[in-house]
Amino acid sequence: MTWRLPFKSLRTGLLLTYLALIATSVGLLGWRIGASLDASRFAETRRDQEGRAILAASASVDWLSNYYNGKITADVLCQEISALAQRISQPVALLDSQGRIVADSEDNPYDDSHDPTLPEIQVGLTGQATSTIRYDPDDLDDVLFTIAPVIYQKQILGIVRLELPMRLVRATSQALWLRVASASLLSALATIIVSLWFATLIARPLSQLTRAAAALADGDLTQRVNVKGPEELQRLADSFNGMAERLARVMQDQRAFVADAAHEFRTPLTTIRLRAEALREGAKDDPQVADRFLADIEDEATRLANLVDELLDLSRIESGLAEPRRAPMALPAIARDVVQTVIPRAEQSGIQLSLEANTQLPTVNADADQIRRVFINLIDNAIKFTPSGGEIRVQIALAAGAALRERLGAGRWVVASVRDTGIGIPTEDLPRIFDRFYRSDKARARATGGAGLGLAIVKSIVDAHAGKIRAESDVGKGTTISFALPVV
């Protein structure tokens, strides 16, 4: 008996064969990429939670030490922990060196239902940060518990515990799988359309793309394809190359962020260590030298605390944990409050600070606290880089002019700008001033205590409000940073 193909046309046979292969390849590839990204995202969530727990433990050292020494009461300790929980938008618990709850942002700190023999608590008491997933009867769901030790002078005073409901992690995972499924579906659809018209030409390019995609899914971010043939296949290759380029750029940005953050922490920590060693080796016997070294240690500790606060703020804004509490508000009123607060500092630096705003401007839908932070950061930055005798003008107006409206897009916008007569920013640095840890004048920025996070926080807040931000500068003449928010 002779077996015959169920189709007569070679074109139809090739098309159906490739459609079956494409459906299988895209499905397996989508599953593999989705599983890899899902696992990577969860691992990143765990690392992020451990990092948050370590930062929270660092912030809790003084509180717990003062509590043990009787300088603060249990109620004050609970208030501090509750305030910390509000800042990071997560439940926080503080346990003593025996694994007993001493402060909890959600529960009674003396609740006996907490079990100090839990494995993660025991690991935390050994001085290690760890996390575990366990069912929480309070949330009626699984919760990711993250532990970090509170260490003071190499002694474990206690541990900090953070809670992250797994329903939030699952929601992110479901959104990720939906995007992977959508991307896979679109890729399959595009490939089917191309296959319909060029069935005899797509075998080799598709094999090339499939191999490259599989290699990319295995972690080879150097994969690029060069397809010659129909325009559709070339666009598919360009899309793949663009996706690979973006993935590589994201990984590079993450590595750069970690390196920059490590560098920013290393410098003050090195200064503190060297000063402490010098004091231990005899510098403490010279009162003048000892006072200077202690002042250096205090300055660097303050700088570290400010850096931790800014990193926490930036992390909450970029991760979406600090979603803006929006309400209709008048931008000039916020700016006026900030200017009145900052004027004494500007006058002390010999700088004239003024506000020009029309009180009849329409309202914008924004979070007043976050917009206040934007004005504070911009004016503070202008004061740092404006010499004595200079001028800073804060201007707020409705967007006007064809060029400005074309740049902002449809609708009405309120534009706020902070213009100074400072040292200015080189043209080549302007595109990067909103990057994290980027500083144009590195020596002077470090001398003034800047970590390069102020403008990054500003941009994140403006982006979260669906706004737009722009910087213009002339070296030696000054800088203008403007942000626009849509009218309600």
C-alpha positions as CSV (number, residue, x, y, z in Angstrom):
1,M,0.0,0.0,0.0
2,T,1.4,3.4,-1.0
3,W,1.2,6.2,1.5
4,R,0.2,9.5,-0.1
5,L,0.5,13.0,1.2
6,P,-2.8,14.6,2.2
7,F,-2.0,17.6,-0.1
8,K,-1.1,17.9,-3.8
9,S,0.7,21.2,-3.8
10,L,4.3,21.4,-2.6
11,R,3.7,24.9,-1.6
12,T,0.8,23.9,0.5
13,G,2.8,21.0,2.0
14,L,5.7,23.2,2.8
15,L,3.3,25.8,4.3
16,L,1.5,23.3,6.5
17,T,4.7,21.6,7.6
18,Y,6.3,24.9,8.5
19,L,3.2,26.0,10.3
20,A,3.3,22.9,12.4
21,L,7.0,23.4,13.1
22,I,6.6,27.1,13.8
23,A,3.7,26.5,16.2
24,T,5.8,23.9,18.1
25,S,9.0,26.0,18.1
26,V,7.2,29.2,19.2
27,G,5.3,27.4,21.8
28,L,8.4,25.6,23.3
29,L,10.4,28.8,22.9
30,G,7.8,30.9,24.6
31,W,7.4,28.4,27.4
32,R,11.2,28.2,27.8
33,I,11.7,32.0,27.7
34,G,8.6,32.5,30.0
35,A,9.8,29.9,32.5
36,S,13.4,31.4,32.4
37,L,12.1,35.0,32.9
38,D,9.6,33.9,35.5
39,A,12.3,32.1,37.5
40,S,14.7,35.0,37.0
41,R,12.0,37.5,38.1
42,F,11.2,35.5,41.3
43,A,14.9,35.2,42.1
44,E,15.3,38.9,41.5
45,T,12.3,39.5,43.9
46,R,14.0,37.4,46.5
47,R,17.3,39.3,46.1
48,D,15.4,42.6,46.2
49,Q,13.6,41.6,49.4
50,E,16.9,40.5,51.0
51,G,18.4,43.8,50.0
52,R,15.5,45.7,51.5
53,A,15.7,43.6,54.7
54,I,19.5,44.4,55.0
55,L,18.8,48.1,54.5
56,A,15.9,47.9,57.1
57,A,18.2,46.1,59.5
58,S,20.8,48.8,59.1
59,A,18.2,51.5,59.8
60,S,17.1,49.5,62.9
61,V,20.5,49.2,64.6
62,D,20.2,52.4,66.7
63,W,16.5,51.8,67.6
64,L,17.1,48.3,68.9
65,S,20.3,49.3,70.7
66,N,18.5,52.3,72.4
67,Y,15.7,50.0,73.3
68,Y,18.0,47.5,75.0
69,N,19.8,50.4,76.8
70,G,16.5,51.8,78.0
71,K,16.8,55.0,76.0
72,I,13.5,54.4,74.2
73,T,10.3,52.5,75.2
74,A,8.7,49.6,73.4
75,D,6.0,52.0,72.2
76,V,8.5,54.3,70.6
77,L,10.3,51.3,69.1
78,C,6.9,50.2,67.6
79,Q,6.3,53.7,66.2
80,E,9.7,53.7,64.5
81,I,9.1,50.2,63.0
82,S,5.6,51.3,61.8
83,A,7.1,54.4,60.2
84,L,9.8,52.3,58.5
85,A,7.0,49.9,57.2
86,Q,5.1,52.9,55.8
87,R,8.2,54.1,54.0
88,I,8.9,50.8,52.3
89,S,5.2,49.9,51.9
90,Q,5.7,46.5,53.5
91,P,5.0,44.9,56.9
92,V,8.1,44.9,59.1
93,A,8.7,43.0,62.3
94,L,11.7,43.4,64.7
95,L,12.8,40.4,66.7
96,D,15.3,40.3,69.6
97,S,18.4,38.0,69.8
98,Q,16.2,35.2,71.1
99,G,13.8,35.4,68.1
100,R,11.0,37.0,70.1
101,I,8.9,39.8,68.6
102,V,9.7,43.2,70.1
103,A,8.0,45.4,67.5
104,D,5.7,44.6,64.6
105,S,4.1,47.1,62.2
106,E,0.9,45.0,61.9
107,D,0.5,42.8,65.0
108,N,0.7,43.2,68.8
109,P,4.5,43.1,69.5
110,Y,3.8,40.8,72.5
111,D,1.7,38.3,70.5
112,D,2.8,34.8,71.5
113,S,1.7,33.3,68.2
114,H,5.1,34.0,66.6
115,D,7.4,31.0,66.8
116,P,11.1,31.8,67.4
117,T,12.0,28.2,66.3
118,L,11.1,28.8,62.7
119,P,14.0,27.9,60.4
120,E,14.4,31.3,58.8
121,I,14.5,33.0,62.3
122,Q,17.2,30.5,63.4
123,V,19.2,31.2,60.2
124,G,18.8,35.0,60.8
125,L,20.1,34.6,64.3
126,T,23.3,33.1,62.9
127,G,24.0,36.4,61.1
128,Q,22.8,35.5,57.6
129,A,20.0,37.0,55.5
130,T,17.5,34.5,54.2
131,S,14.0,34.1,52.9
132,T,11.3,31.4,52.9
133,I,7.8,30.9,51.6
134,R,5.2,29.8,54.2
135,Y,1.5,29.9,54.6
136,D,0.4,32.8,56.8
137,P,-3.0,32.4,58.5
138,D,-3.3,36.2,58.8
139,D,-3.2,36.7,55.1
140,L,-4.9,33.3,54.3
141,D,-2.2,32.8,51.7
142,D,1.5,32.0,51.2
143,V,3.8,34.8,52.1
144,L,7.5,35.4,51.3
145,F,9.2,36.0,54.7
146,T,12.6,37.7,54.4
147,I,15.1,37.8,57.4
148,A,18.2,40.0,57.9
149,P,20.3,40.3,61.1
150,V,20.6,43.5,63.0
151,I,24.4,43.7,63.8
152,Y,26.1,46.2,65.9
153,Q,29.9,46.0,66.5
154,K,29.9,42.3,65.3
155,Q,27.2,41.4,67.8
156,I,23.7,40.3,66.6
157,L,21.2,42.4,68.4
158,G,18.2,40.9,66.7
159,I,16.7,40.4,63.2
160,V,14.3,42.2,60.9
161,R,11.6,40.4,59.1
162,L,9.8,41.6,55.9
163,E,6.6,40.1,54.5
164,L,5.6,40.0,50.8
165,P,2.3,38.3,50.0
166,M,2.8,35.7,47.2
167,R,-0.4,36.9,45.5
168,L,1.6,40.0,44.4
169,V,4.3,37.8,43.0
170,R,1.8,35.6,41.3
171,A,0.1,38.6,39.7
172,T,3.4,39.7,38.3
173,S,4.1,36.2,37.1
174,Q,0.7,36.0,35.4
175,A,1.3,39.4,33.7
176,L,4.7,38.2,32.5
177,W,3.2,35.0,31.1
178,L,0.5,37.0,29.4
179,R,3.2,39.2,27.7
180,V,5.2,36.1,26.7
181,A,2.0,34.5,25.3
182,S,1.1,37.7,23.4
183,A,4.6,38.1,22.0
184,S,4.6,34.4,21.0
185,L,1.2,34.8,19.4
186,L,2.3,37.9,17.5
187,S,5.5,36.2,16.4
188,A,3.6,33.2,15.2
189,L,1.1,35.3,13.3
190,A,3.8,37.3,11.6
191,T,5.6,34.1,10.6
192,I,2.4,32.6,9.2
193,I,1.8,35.6,7.0
194,V,5.3,35.5,5.7
195,S,5.1,31.7,5.2
196,L,1.9,32.1,3.2
197,W,3.7,34.2,0.5
198,F,7.3,32.9,0.7
199,A,7.0,29.2,1.7
200,T,9.9,28.2,-0.3
201,L,12.2,31.0,1.0
202,I,11.6,31.0,4.7
203,A,13.0,27.6,5.8
204,R,16.6,28.8,6.2
205,P,15.8,32.2,7.7
206,L,13.4,30.6,10.2
207,S,15.9,28.0,11.2
208,Q,18.4,30.7,11.8
209,L,16.0,32.7,13.9
210,T,14.9,29.7,15.9
211,R,18.5,28.8,16.7
212,A,19.3,32.4,17.7
213,A,16.2,32.6,19.8
214,A,17.0,29.3,21.6
215,A,20.5,30.5,22.2
216,L,19.1,33.8,23.5
217,A,16.7,31.9,25.8
218,D,19.8,30.0,27.1
219,G,21.4,33.3,28.1
220,D,23.6,34.1,25.0
221,L,22.8,37.8,24.7
222,T,25.3,38.3,21.9
223,Q,23.0,36.5,19.4
224,R,22.1,38.6,16.3
225,V,20.7,37.5,13.0
226,N,21.3,38.8,9.4
227,V,18.4,37.6,7.2
228,K,18.3,38.3,3.5
229,G,15.0,37.8,1.8
230,P,11.5,39.2,1.9
231,E,10.9,42.4,3.7
232,E,8.8,40.8,6.3
233,L,11.5,38.4,7.4
234,Q,14.0,41.2,7.5
235,R,11.7,43.2,9.8
236,L,11.3,40.1,12.0
237,A,15.1,39.8,12.2
238,D,15.3,43.5,13.1
239,S,12.7,43.0,15.8
240,F,14.7,40.1,17.2
241,N,17.9,42.0,17.1
242,G,16.2,45.0,18.7
243,M,14.8,42.7,21.5
244,A,18.2,41.1,22.0
245,E,19.8,44.6,22.1
246,R,17.4,45.8,24.7
247,L,17.9,42.7,26.8
248,A,21.6,43.1,26.6
249,R,21.2,46.8,27.5
250,V,19.0,46.0,30.5
251,M,21.5,43.5,31.8
252,Q,24.3,46.0,31.3
253,D,22.3,48.7,33.1
254,Q,21.6,46.3,36.0
255,R,25.3,45.5,36.3
256,A,26.2,49.2,36.1
257,F,23.7,50.0,38.8
258,V,25.1,47.4,41.1
259,A,28.6,48.5,40.4
260,D,27.8,52.2,40.9
261,A,25.9,51.5,44.1
262,A,28.8,49.4,45.4
263,H,31.2,52.2,44.6
264,E,29.0,54.8,46.3
265,F,28.9,52.7,49.5
266,R,32.6,51.8,49.3
267,T,33.9,55.4,49.4
268,P,32.3,56.5,52.7
269,L,32.8,53.1,54.3
270,T,36.5,53.2,53.4
271,T,36.7,56.7,54.9
272,I,35.0,55.5,58.1
273,R,37.2,52.4,58.4
274,L,40.5,54.4,57.8
275,R,39.5,57.0,60.4
276,A,38.5,54.4,62.9
277,E,41.8,52.5,62.4
278,A,43.7,55.8,62.8
279,L,41.9,56.5,66.1
280,R,42.5,53.1,67.4
281,E,46.2,53.3,66.5
282,G,46.7,56.5,68.5
283,A,45.1,59.4,66.8
284,K,42.5,59.6,69.6
285,D,45.3,60.9,71.8
286,D,45.5,64.1,69.8
287,P,42.3,66.0,70.6
288,Q,42.3,68.1,67.4
289,V,43.0,65.1,65.1
290,A,40.5,63.0,67.0
291,D,37.7,65.7,66.7
292,R,38.4,66.0,62.9
293,F,38.4,62.3,62.4
294,L,35.2,61.9,64.4
295,A,33.6,64.7,62.3
296,D,34.7,62.9,59.1
297,I,33.1,59.6,60.4
298,E,29.9,61.5,61.3
299,D,29.7,63.2,57.9
300,E,30.3,59.9,56.0
301,A,27.7,58.1,58.2
302,T,25.2,60.9,57.4
303,R,26.0,60.5,53.7
304,L,25.5,56.7,53.9
305,A,22.1,57.3,55.6
306,N,21.1,59.8,52.9
307,L,22.2,57.4,50.2
308,V,20.2,54.5,51.7
309,D,17.1,56.8,52.0
310,E,17.4,57.9,48.4
311,L,17.9,54.3,47.2
312,L,14.8,53.2,49.1
313,D,12.8,56.1,47.6
314,L,14.0,55.4,44.1
315,S,13.3,51.6,44.5
316,R,9.8,52.3,45.8
317,I,9.0,54.7,43.0
318,E,10.4,52.6,40.2
319,S,8.9,49.3,41.5
320,G,5.5,50.8,41.8
321,L,5.3,50.2,45.6
322,A,4.9,54.0,46.1
323,E,2.1,54.7,43.7
324,P,1.2,58.4,43.6
325,R,-1.8,59.4,45.8
326,R,-3.2,61.7,43.1
327,A,-5.6,64.5,43.7
328,P,-6.3,67.8,41.9
329,M,-3.8,70.3,43.1
330,A,-2.4,73.8,42.2
331,L,1.2,73.5,41.2
332,P,2.0,77.1,42.2
333,A,0.9,76.5,45.8
334,I,3.3,73.6,46.2
335,A,6.2,75.6,44.6
336,R,5.5,78.6,46.8
337,D,5.7,76.5,50.0
338,V,9.0,74.9,48.8
339,V,10.5,78.3,47.8
340,Q,9.6,79.8,51.2
341,T,11.3,76.9,52.9
342,V,14.5,77.1,50.8
343,I,14.9,80.9,50.6
344,P,17.0,81.1,53.9
345,R,19.5,78.6,52.6
346,A,19.7,80.4,49.2
347,E,20.2,83.7,50.9
348,Q,22.9,82.2,53.1
349,S,24.7,81.1,49.9
350,G,24.3,84.6,48.4
351,I,21.8,83.5,45.8
352,Q,18.6,85.2,44.9
353,L,15.6,82.8,44.7
354,S,12.3,83.9,43.2
355,L,9.0,82.4,42.0
356,E,7.0,83.5,39.0
357,A,3.6,81.8,38.7
358,N,0.1,82.7,37.6
359,T,-2.3,81.8,40.5
360,Q,-5.1,81.2,37.9
361,L,-3.5,78.2,36.4
362,P,-5.6,75.0,36.0
363,T,-5.0,72.2,38.4
364,V,-3.1,69.0,37.8
365,N,-3.8,65.5,39.1
366,A,-0.7,64.7,41.2
367,D,0.7,63.5,44.5
368,A,1.5,66.7,46.5
369,D,4.3,65.1,48.5
370,Q,6.0,63.7,45.5
371,I,5.7,66.9,43.5
372,R,7.1,68.8,46.5
373,R,10.1,66.4,46.4
374,V,10.6,67.3,42.7
375,F,10.8,71.0,43.5
376,I,13.1,70.4,46.5
377,N,15.5,68.3,44.5
378,L,15.6,70.7,41.5
379,I,16.1,73.8,43.6
380,D,18.6,72.1,45.9
381,N,20.6,71.0,42.8
382,A,20.5,74.5,41.4
383,I,21.8,76.0,44.7
384,K,24.7,73.5,44.8
385,F,26.0,74.6,41.4
386,T,25.2,78.3,41.4
387,P,27.9,80.6,42.8
388,S,27.3,83.4,45.2
389,G,25.7,86.4,43.5
390,G,23.8,84.1,41.2
391,E,20.0,83.8,40.6
392,I,17.5,81.0,40.6
393,R,14.1,81.5,39.1
394,V,11.2,79.1,39.5
395,Q,8.6,79.7,36.8
396,I,5.2,78.0,36.4
397,A,3.0,78.6,33.4
398,L,0.5,77.0,30.9
399,A,2.3,75.4,27.9
400,A,2.4,77.9,25.1
401,G,4.0,78.0,21.7
402,A,3.7,75.6,18.8
403,A,7.1,74.0,19.3
404,L,6.4,73.3,23.0
405,R,2.9,71.9,22.4
406,E,4.2,69.7,19.6
407,R,6.9,68.3,21.9
408,L,4.5,67.6,24.8
409,G,1.6,66.2,22.6
410,A,-2.1,66.6,22.7
411,G,-4.0,68.2,25.6
412,R,-3.1,71.0,28.0
413,W,0.0,71.0,30.1
414,V,1.3,73.0,33.1
415,V,5.1,73.5,32.8
416,A,7.3,74.3,35.8
417,S,10.9,75.2,35.3
418,V,13.9,75.9,37.6
419,R,16.4,78.2,35.9
420,D,19.8,79.0,37.4
421,T,22.8,81.1,36.5
422,G,25.2,78.4,37.6
423,I,28.2,76.7,36.1
424,G,26.1,74.9,33.5
425,I,26.3,71.3,32.1
426,P,28.3,70.2,29.0
427,T,26.2,69.3,26.0
428,E,27.5,65.8,25.9
429,D,26.4,65.2,29.5
430,L,22.8,66.5,29.2
431,P,21.3,63.2,27.9
432,R,22.6,61.3,31.0
433,I,21.9,63.7,33.9
434,F,18.7,61.8,34.8
435,D,20.6,58.5,35.0
436,R,21.1,57.0,38.4
437,F,24.5,57.8,40.0
438,Y,25.5,60.0,37.0
439,R,27.2,63.3,37.9
440,S,28.5,65.8,35.4
441,D,30.9,67.6,37.7
442,K,32.0,64.6,39.6
443,A,34.5,66.2,41.9
444,R,32.3,69.1,42.9
445,A,29.2,66.9,43.2
446,R,31.1,64.6,45.6
447,A,32.3,67.6,47.6
448,T,28.8,68.7,48.1
449,G,27.7,65.2,49.1
450,G,25.7,64.4,46.0
451,A,25.3,60.8,45.0
452,G,23.7,61.4,41.6
453,L,20.2,60.2,42.6
454,G,18.4,63.4,43.0
455,L,17.6,64.0,39.3
456,A,16.9,60.2,38.9
457,I,14.2,60.5,41.6
458,V,12.8,63.6,39.9
459,K,12.5,61.8,36.6
460,S,10.9,58.7,38.1
461,I,8.3,60.8,39.9
462,V,7.5,62.8,36.7
463,D,7.3,59.6,34.7
464,A,4.9,58.1,37.3
465,H,2.7,61.1,36.8
466,A,2.6,60.7,33.0
467,G,4.6,63.9,32.7
468,K,7.6,64.9,30.7
469,I,11.0,66.4,31.8
470,R,13.7,68.2,29.9
471,A,17.0,69.9,30.6
472,E,18.7,72.7,28.8
473,S,22.1,74.3,29.7
474,D,24.9,76.6,28.5
475,V,28.3,76.0,30.2
476,G,29.1,79.1,32.2
477,K,25.7,80.6,31.8
478,G,23.3,78.3,33.7
479,T,20.9,75.4,33.5
480,T,17.1,75.1,33.1
481,I,15.2,71.9,34.0
482,S,11.6,71.9,33.1
483,F,8.9,69.3,33.8
484,A,5.3,69.3,32.4
485,L,2.2,67.7,33.9
486,P,-1.1,67.2,32.1
487,V,-4.0,69.3,33.2
488,V,-6.9,67.5,34.9
